[in-house]
Amino acid sequence: MTIDLSQLSLTELHDLIAQAQQALIARQKQERKAVIAQMQALAATIGATVTLQAEAKPATRNPVAAKYRNPRNPDQTWSGRGMKPRWLVALLDEGLDIQDCLI
C-alpha cells in the first residue's frame, strides 16, 4: 500500500499521523495479548504459571536547589552535583574561591 503524501494537506497529514499512531497502539496491544497467551499456554504444558509485572514507570527526580551562583552572571547556577560548569572552572582558575560563589 502506497500513499501519495505530497497530495495531502497539512490537516490531512496530521489526521493520518494520529490514525497511524492509534492503529500502532492497538496493534501493539493485540501482539502483547497474543504473546502473553502463548507464554501462558507454554507454561501450562509443564505445569507452571506465568505472572506478569506491571511496566515500571521511570523514576522521577526532584530538582536540586542551586548551591552556587556566578557573581558576574546571576543566571548561571550550579547545584554542586556533577562536573563543575565552565563558568565556575574559569572563576576558580582566576583565583576566586568557591566559597565566594555560595548562595
N, CA, C and O atoms as a GROMACS GRO file, in nm:
protein
  412
    1MET      N    1   0.085  -0.118   0.000
    1MET     CA    2   0.000   0.000   0.000
    1MET      C    3   0.089   0.123   0.000
    1MET      O    4   0.176   0.138   0.086
    2THR      N    5   0.068   0.210  -0.095
    2THR     CA    6   0.145   0.333  -0.106
    2THR      C    7   0.049   0.451  -0.105
    2THR      O    8  -0.051   0.453  -0.177
    3ILE      N    9   0.081   0.549  -0.022
    3ILE     CA   10   0.001   0.670  -0.013
    3ILE      C   11   0.085   0.785  -0.065
    3ILE      O   12   0.200   0.802  -0.024
    4ASP      N   13   0.028   0.863  -0.156
    4ASP     CA   14   0.099   0.979  -0.208
    4ASP      C   15   0.083   1.094  -0.109
    4ASP      O   16  -0.016   1.167  -0.112
    5LEU      N   17   0.181   1.107  -0.021
    5LEU     CA   18   0.174   1.208   0.085
    5LEU      C   19   0.187   1.350   0.033
    5LEU      O   20   0.143   1.444   0.099
    6SER      N   21   0.246   1.366  -0.083
    6SER     CA   22   0.266   1.501  -0.136
    6SER      C   23   0.135   1.568  -0.174
    6SER      O   24   0.130   1.691  -0.186
    7GLN      N   25   0.029   1.491  -0.193
    7GLN     CA   26  -0.100   1.547  -0.232
    7GLN      C   27  -0.189   1.581  -0.113
    7GLN      O   28  -0.297   1.638  -0.130
    8LEU      N   29  -0.145   1.546   0.008
    8LEU     CA   30  -0.227   1.569   0.127
    8LEU      C   31  -0.201   1.707   0.186
    8LEU      O   32  -0.089   1.758   0.182
    9SER      N   33  -0.306   1.766   0.241
    9SER     CA   34  -0.290   1.894   0.310
    9SER      C   35  -0.228   1.871   0.446
    9SER      O   36  -0.214   1.757   0.490
   10LEU      N   37  -0.190   1.979   0.513
   10LEU     CA   38  -0.133   1.966   0.647
   10LEU      C   39  -0.232   1.900   0.742
   10LEU      O   40  -0.193   1.814   0.822
   11THR      N   41  -0.357   1.939   0.735
   11THR     CA   42  -0.459   1.880   0.822
   11THR      C   43  -0.473   1.731   0.795
   11THR      O   44  -0.483   1.650   0.888
   12GLU      N   45  -0.475   1.694   0.669
   12GLU     CA   46  -0.486   1.553   0.633
   12GLU      C   47  -0.364   1.474   0.680
   12GLU      O   48  -0.377   1.360   0.725
   13LEU      N   49  -0.247   1.534   0.670
   13LEU     CA   50  -0.126   1.468   0.718
   13LEU      C   51  -0.131   1.447   0.869
   13LEU      O   52  -0.097   1.340   0.918
   14HIS      N   53  -0.174   1.549   0.944
   14HIS     CA   54  -0.186   1.537   1.089
   14HIS      C   55  -0.287   1.428   1.126
   14HIS      O   56  -0.264   1.349   1.217
   15ASP      N   57  -0.400   1.426   1.054
   15ASP     CA   58  -0.501   1.323   1.079
   15ASP      C   59  -0.447   1.184   1.050
   15ASP      O   60  -0.473   1.090   1.125
   16LEU      N   61  -0.373   1.171   0.940
   16LEU     CA   62  -0.315   1.042   0.904
   16LEU      C   63  -0.216   0.994   1.010
   16LEU      O   64  -0.215   0.876   1.045
   17ILE      N   65  -0.134   1.085   1.060
   17ILE     CA   66  -0.037   1.050   1.165
   17ILE      C   67  -0.110   1.006   1.291
   17ILE      O   68  -0.072   0.907   1.353
   18ALA      N   69  -0.215   1.079   1.330
   18ALA     CA   70  -0.292   1.044   1.450
   18ALA      C   71  -0.357   0.906   1.434
   18ALA      O   72  -0.355   0.826   1.526
   19GLN      N   73  -0.412   0.880   1.316
   19GLN     CA   74  -0.475   0.750   1.291
   19GLN      C   75  -0.370   0.638   1.294
   19GLN      O   76  -0.395   0.530   1.347
   20ALA      N   77  -0.253   0.666   1.236
   20ALA     CA   78  -0.146   0.566   1.234
   20ALA      C   79  -0.098   0.536   1.376
   20ALA      O   80  -0.070   0.421   1.409
   21GLN      N   81  -0.086   0.639   1.460
   21GLN     CA   82  -0.044   0.618   1.599
   21GLN      C   83  -0.146   0.534   1.675
   21GLN      O   84  -0.110   0.446   1.752
   22GLN      N   85  -0.274   0.563   1.654
   22GLN     CA   86  -0.379   0.485   1.720
   22GLN      C   87  -0.376   0.340   1.673
   22GLN      O   88  -0.391   0.248   1.753
   23ALA      N   89  -0.358   0.320   1.542
   23ALA     CA   90  -0.351   0.184   1.488
   23ALA      C   91  -0.230   0.110   1.543
   23ALA      O   92  -0.238  -0.010   1.572
   24LEU      N   93  -0.118   0.180   1.557
   24LEU     CA   94   0.003   0.119   1.611
   24LEU      C   95  -0.018   0.075   1.755
   24LEU      O   96   0.020  -0.036   1.793
   25ILE      N   97  -0.077   0.160   1.836
   25ILE     CA   98  -0.102   0.127   1.977
   25ILE      C   99  -0.195   0.007   1.986
   25ILE      O  100  -0.171  -0.084   2.065
   26ALA      N  101  -0.301   0.005   1.904
   26ALA     CA  102  -0.396  -0.108   1.905
   26ALA      C  103  -0.326  -0.236   1.864
   26ALA      O  104  -0.347  -0.342   1.924
   27ARG      N  105  -0.242  -0.229   1.761
   27ARG     CA  106  -0.171  -0.348   1.714
   27ARG      C  107  -0.072  -0.398   1.819
   27ARG      O  108  -0.059  -0.519   1.838
   28GLN      N  109  -0.004  -0.307   1.887
   28GLN     CA  110   0.089  -0.348   1.992
   28GLN      C  111   0.016  -0.418   2.106
   28GLN      O  112   0.066  -0.516   2.161
   29LYS      N  113  -0.102  -0.369   2.142
   29LYS     CA  114  -0.182  -0.433   2.247
   29LYS      C  115  -0.224  -0.573   2.205
   29LYS      O  116  -0.219  -0.666   2.285
   30GLN      N  117  -0.265  -0.588   2.078
   30GLN     CA  118  -0.304  -0.719   2.026
   30GLN      C  119  -0.186  -0.816   2.031
   30GLN      O  120  -0.199  -0.930   2.076
   31GLU      N  121  -0.070  -0.770   1.985
   31GLU     CA  122   0.050  -0.854   1.984
   31GLU      C  123   0.088  -0.895   2.126
   31GLU      O  124   0.126  -1.010   2.150
   32ARG      N  125   0.078  -0.802   2.219
   32ARG     CA  126   0.113  -0.830   2.358
   32ARG      C  127   0.021  -0.938   2.415
   32ARG      O  128   0.067  -1.032   2.480
   33LYS      N  129  -0.110  -0.924   2.389
   33LYS     CA  130  -0.205  -1.024   2.437
   33LYS      C  131  -0.175  -1.160   2.377
   33LYS      O  132  -0.182  -1.262   2.446
   34ALA      N  133  -0.141  -1.164   2.248
   34ALA     CA  134  -0.111  -1.291   2.181
   34ALA      C  135   0.014  -1.356   2.241
   34ALA      O  136   0.016  -1.477   2.263
   35VAL      N  137   0.116  -1.277   2.266
   35VAL     CA  138   0.240  -1.330   2.323
   35VAL      C  139   0.215  -1.380   2.466
   35VAL      O  140   0.266  -1.485   2.504
   36ILE      N  141   0.139  -1.306   2.543
   36ILE     CA  142   0.107  -1.348   2.680
   36ILE      C  143   0.030  -1.480   2.678
   36ILE      O  144   0.057  -1.570   2.758
   37ALA      N  145  -0.066  -1.492   2.585
   37ALA     CA  146  -0.143  -1.617   2.574
   37ALA      C  147  -0.051  -1.732   2.537
   37ALA      O  148  -0.065  -1.842   2.590
   38GLN      N  149   0.045  -1.709   2.445
   38GLN     CA  150   0.140  -1.813   2.407
   38GLN      C  151   0.226  -1.853   2.527
   38GLN      O  152   0.252  -1.971   2.548
   39MET      N  153   0.270  -1.755   2.604
   39MET     CA  154   0.354  -1.784   2.721
   39MET      C  155   0.275  -1.864   2.824
   39MET      O  156   0.328  -1.959   2.882
   40GLN      N  157   0.150  -1.827   2.846
   40GLN     CA  158   0.068  -1.899   2.943
   40GLN      C  159   0.040  -2.042   2.897
   40GLN      O  160   0.042  -2.135   2.978
   41ALA      N  161   0.014  -2.060   2.768
   41ALA     CA  162  -0.011  -2.193   2.715
   41ALA      C  163   0.114  -2.280   2.726
   41ALA      O  164   0.106  -2.397   2.764
   42LEU      N  165   0.229  -2.224   2.694
   42LEU     CA  166   0.354  -2.297   2.702
   42LEU      C  167   0.385  -2.333   2.847
   42LEU      O  168   0.429  -2.445   2.875
   43ALA      N  169   0.364  -2.240   2.938
   43ALA     CA  170   0.390  -2.266   3.079
   43ALA      C  171   0.296  -2.375   3.131
   43ALA      O  172   0.335  -2.457   3.214
   44ALA      N  173   0.171  -2.375   3.083
   44ALA     CA  174   0.074  -2.474   3.128
   44ALA      C  175   0.116  -2.616   3.088
   44ALA      O  176   0.080  -2.712   3.156
   45THR      N  177   0.190  -2.629   2.979
   45THR     CA  178   0.233  -2.762   2.934
   45THR      C  179   0.330  -2.826   3.031
   45THR      O  180   0.345  -2.948   3.032
   46ILE      N  181   0.395  -2.746   3.113
   46ILE     CA  182   0.487  -2.802   3.212
   46ILE      C  183   0.436  -2.781   3.355
   46ILE      O  184   0.509  -2.802   3.452
   47GLY      N  185   0.311  -2.740   3.365
   47GLY     CA  186   0.250  -2.722   3.496
   47GLY      C  187   0.293  -2.595   3.568
   47GLY      O  188   0.283  -2.588   3.690
   48ALA      N  189   0.340  -2.497   3.494
   48ALA     CA  190   0.384  -2.371   3.555
   48ALA      C  191   0.280  -2.262   3.526
   48ALA      O  192   0.193  -2.279   3.440
   49THR      N  193   0.291  -2.153   3.596
   49THR     CA  194   0.206  -2.038   3.570
   49THR      C  195   0.294  -1.918   3.540
   49THR      O  196   0.411  -1.912   3.579
   50VAL      N  197   0.236  -1.824   3.471
   50VAL     CA  198   0.309  -1.702   3.433
   50VAL      C  199   0.246  -1.585   3.507
   50VAL      O  200   0.125  -1.565   3.502
   51THR      N  201   0.328  -1.508   3.574
   51THR     CA  202   0.283  -1.387   3.640
   51THR      C  203   0.358  -1.270   3.579
   51THR      O  204   0.481  -1.266   3.579
   52LEU      N  205   0.284  -1.175   3.527
   52LEU     CA  206   0.345  -1.058   3.464
   52LEU      C  207   0.342  -0.940   3.559
   52LEU      O  208   0.244  -0.918   3.630
   53GLN      N  209   0.450  -0.867   3.559
   53GLN     CA  210   0.458  -0.746   3.641
   53GLN      C  211   0.416  -0.627   3.557
   53GLN      O  212   0.437  -0.624   3.436
   54ALA      N  213   0.357  -0.531   3.622
   54ALA     CA  214   0.320  -0.408   3.553
   54ALA      C  215   0.447  -0.338   3.507
   54ALA      O  216   0.552  -0.349   3.570
   55GLU      N  217   0.436  -0.268   3.397
   55GLU     CA  218   0.552  -0.196   3.346
   55GLU      C  219   0.594  -0.090   3.446
   55GLU      O  220   0.512  -0.013   3.496
   56ALA      N  221   0.722  -0.087   3.472
   56ALA     CA  222   0.776   0.010   3.568
   56ALA      C  223   0.780   0.149   3.504
   56ALA      O  224   0.820   0.164   3.389
   57LYS      N  225   0.740   0.246   3.580
   57LYS     CA  226   0.750   0.384   3.534
   57LYS      C  227   0.890   0.434   3.563
   57LYS      O  228   0.949   0.399   3.665
   58PRO      N  229   0.944   0.516   3.473
   58PRO     CA  230   1.078   0.568   3.500
   58PRO      C  231   1.079   0.652   3.627
   58PRO      O  232   0.985   0.726   3.655
   59ALA      N  233   1.186   0.640   3.701
   59ALA     CA  234   1.199   0.716   3.826
   59ALA      C  235   1.208   0.865   3.793
   59ALA      O  236   1.278   0.907   3.701
   60THR      N  237   1.137   0.943   3.869
   60THR     CA  238   1.145   1.088   3.852
   60THR      C  239   1.231   1.145   3.964
   60THR      O  240   1.223   1.102   4.079
   61ARG      N  241   1.309   1.239   3.928
   61ARG     CA  242   1.396   1.302   4.027
   61ARG      C  243   1.348   1.443   4.054
   61ARG      O  244   1.307   1.515   3.964
   62ASN      N  245   1.354   1.479   4.178
   62ASN     CA  246   1.320   1.615   4.214
   62ASN      C  247   1.440   1.704   4.184
   62ASN      O  248   1.554   1.666   4.211
   63PRO      N  249   1.415   1.821   4.129
   63PRO     CA  250   1.527   1.910   4.101
   63PRO      C  251   1.599   1.950   4.231
   63PRO      O  252   1.537   1.964   4.336
   64VAL      N  253   1.728   1.967   4.220
   64VAL     CA  254   1.810   2.006   4.334
   64VAL      C  255   1.829   2.157   4.331
   64VAL      O  256   1.855   2.216   4.226
   65ALA      N  257   1.817   2.218   4.445
   65ALA     CA  258   1.832   2.364   4.453
   65ALA      C  259   1.977   2.403   4.422
   65ALA      O  260   2.071   2.330   4.451
   66ALA      N  261   1.991   2.518   4.362
   66ALA     CA  262   2.123   2.569   4.330
   66ALA      C  263   2.199   2.601   4.458
   66ALA      O  264   2.141   2.653   4.554
   67LYS      N  265   2.327   2.571   4.458
   67LYS     CA  266   2.410   2.595   4.574
   67LYS      C  267   2.513   2.706   4.545
   67LYS      O  268   2.558   2.776   4.636
   68TYR      N  269   2.548   2.720   4.418
   68TYR     CA  270   2.648   2.819   4.377
   68TYR      C  271   2.591   2.906   4.267
   68TYR      O  272   2.512   2.860   4.184
   69ARG      N  273   2.632   3.034   4.266
   69ARG     CA  274   2.587   3.129   4.165
   69ARG      C  275   2.707   3.207   4.115
   69ARG      O  276   2.795   3.245   4.192
   70ASN      N  277   2.710   3.230   3.985
   70ASN     CA  278   2.816   3.308   3.924
   70ASN      C  279   2.797   3.454   3.966
   70ASN      O  280   2.694   3.513   3.934
   71PRO      N  281   2.895   3.512   4.036
   71PRO     CA  282   2.879   3.652   4.081
   71PRO      C  283   2.874   3.751   3.964
   71PRO      O  284   2.824   3.862   3.980
   72ARG      N  285   2.925   3.711   3.849
   72ARG     CA  286   2.925   3.800   3.732
   72ARG      C  287   2.799   3.783   3.647
   72ARG      O  288   2.763   3.873   3.570
   73ASN      N  289   2.732   3.669   3.660
   73ASN     CA  290   2.610   3.643   3.584
   73ASN      C  291   2.517   3.561   3.672
   73ASN      O  292   2.529   3.438   3.676
   74PRO      N  293   2.426   3.626   3.743
   74PRO     CA  294   2.340   3.556   3.839
   74PRO      C  295   2.250   3.449   3.776
   74PRO      O  296   2.193   3.366   3.848
   75ASP      N  297   2.236   3.449   3.644
   75ASP     CA  298   2.156   3.347   3.578
   75ASP      C  299   2.225   3.211   3.578
   75ASP      O  300   2.160   3.108   3.562
   76GLN      N  301   2.357   3.212   3.595
   76GLN     CA  302   2.432   3.087   3.593
   76GLN      C  303   2.446   3.033   3.735
   76GLN      O  304   2.506   3.096   3.823
   77THR      N  305   2.388   2.913   3.754
   77THR     CA  306   2.392   2.849   3.886
   77THR      C  307   2.439   2.706   3.871
   77THR      O  308   2.443   2.650   3.761
   78TRP      N  309   2.473   2.646   3.985
   78TRP     CA  310   2.516   2.507   3.988
   78TRP      C  311   2.473   2.447   4.121
   78TRP      O  312   2.484   2.511   4.225
   79SER      N  313   2.424   2.325   4.116
   79SER     CA  314   2.374   2.259   4.237
   79SER      C  315   2.486   2.201   4.322
   79SER      O  316   2.462   2.166   4.438
   80GLY      N  317   2.606   2.189   4.267
   80GLY     CA  318   2.715   2.128   4.340
   80GLY      C  319   2.728   1.980   4.308
   80GLY      O  320   2.814   1.911   4.362
   81ARG      N  321   2.642   1.931   4.220
   81ARG     CA  322   2.645   1.791   4.180
   81ARG      C  323   2.698   1.780   4.038
   81ARG      O  324   2.673   1.867   3.954
   82GLY      N  325   2.771   1.674   4.013
   82GLY     CA  326   2.823   1.654   3.878
   82GLY      C  327   2.947   1.739   3.854
   82GLY      O  328   3.006   1.794   3.947
   83MET      N  329   2.984   1.748   3.728
   83MET     CA  330   3.104   1.824   3.692
   83MET      C  331   3.080   1.974   3.715
   83MET      O  332   2.968   2.024   3.702
   84LYS      N  333   3.186   2.042   3.748
   84LYS     CA  334   3.177   2.187   3.766
   84LYS      C  335   3.151   2.251   3.630
   84LYS      O  336   3.212   2.213   3.530
   85PRO      N  337   3.062   2.348   3.625
   85PRO     CA  338   3.036   2.417   3.498
   85PRO      C  339   3.156   2.502   3.457
   85PRO      O  340   3.239   2.540   3.540
   86ARG      N  341   3.164   2.530   3.330
   86ARG     CA  342   3.278   2.605   3.274
   86ARG      C  343   3.295   2.740   3.341
   86ARG      O  344   3.407   2.783   3.367
   87TRP      N  345   3.183   2.807   3.369
   87TRP     CA  346   3.195   2.940   3.429
   87TRP      C  347   3.262   2.932   3.565
   87TRP      O  348   3.340   3.021   3.601
   88LEU      N  349   3.234   2.826   3.642
   88LEU     CA  350   3.294   2.811   3.774
   88LEU      C  351   3.441   2.774   3.762
   88LEU      O  352   3.524   2.825   3.837
   89VAL      N  353   3.472   2.687   3.669
   89VAL     CA  354   3.612   2.648   3.648
   89VAL      C  355   3.694   2.771   3.610
   89VAL      O  356   3.805   2.789   3.659
   90ALA      N  357   3.639   2.856   3.522
   90ALA     CA  358   3.710   2.976   3.480
   90ALA      C  359   3.733   3.070   3.598
   90ALA      O  360   3.841   3.126   3.612
   91LEU      N  361   3.631   3.086   3.684
   91LEU     CA  362   3.647   3.173   3.800
   91LEU      C  363   3.750   3.117   3.897
   91LEU      O  364   3.829   3.193   3.954
   92LEU      N  365   3.750   2.986   3.917
   92LEU     CA  366   3.848   2.924   4.006
   92LEU      C  367   3.989   2.937   3.950
   92LEU      O  368   4.085   2.956   4.026
   93ASP      N  369   4.002   2.928   3.817
   93ASP     CA  370   4.133   2.947   3.754
   93ASP      C  371   4.184   3.089   3.771
   93ASP      O  372   4.304   3.112   3.774
   94GLU      N  373   4.092   3.185   3.782
   94GLU     CA  374   4.129   3.324   3.803
   94GLU      C  375   4.166   3.352   3.948
   94GLU      O  376   4.212   3.461   3.981
   95GLY      N  377   4.147   3.252   4.034
   95GLY     CA  378   4.185   3.269   4.174
   95GLY      C  379   4.069   3.293   4.268
   95GLY      O  380   4.091   3.310   4.388
   96LEU      N  381   3.948   3.296   4.218
   96LEU     CA  382   3.832   3.315   4.304
   96LEU      C  383   3.811   3.190   4.388
   96LEU      O  384   3.830   3.078   4.339
   97ASP      N  385   3.772   3.206   4.512
   97ASP     CA  386   3.744   3.092   4.600
   97ASP      C  387   3.601   3.046   4.577
   97ASP      O  388   3.512   3.128   4.559
   98ILE      N  389   3.578   2.916   4.578
   98ILE     CA  390   3.446   2.863   4.554
   98ILE      C  391   3.346   2.912   4.659
   98ILE      O  392   3.226   2.923   4.631
   99GLN      N  393   3.394   2.941   4.779
   99GLN     CA  394   3.308   2.993   4.885
   99GLN      C  395   3.245   3.127   4.848
   99GLN      O  396   3.138   3.162   4.898
  100ASP      N  397   3.314   3.202   4.758
  100ASP     CA  398   3.261   3.331   4.715
  100ASP      C  399   3.138   3.316   4.625
  100ASP      O  400   3.066   3.413   4.601
  101CYS      N  401   3.115   3.196   4.575
  101CYS     CA  402   3.002   3.170   4.485
  101CYS      C  403   2.884   3.107   4.556
  101CYS      O  404   2.779   3.087   4.495
  102LEU      N  405   2.899   3.076   4.684
  102LEU     CA  406   2.787   3.015   4.757
  102LEU      C  407   2.666   3.108   4.759
  102LEU      O  408   2.680   3.230   4.769
  103ILE      N  409   2.552   3.049   4.750
  103ILE     CA  410   2.427   3.128   4.752
  103ILE      C  411   2.386   3.148   4.898
  103ILE      O  412   2.285   3.212   4.925
   0.00000   0.00000   0.00000
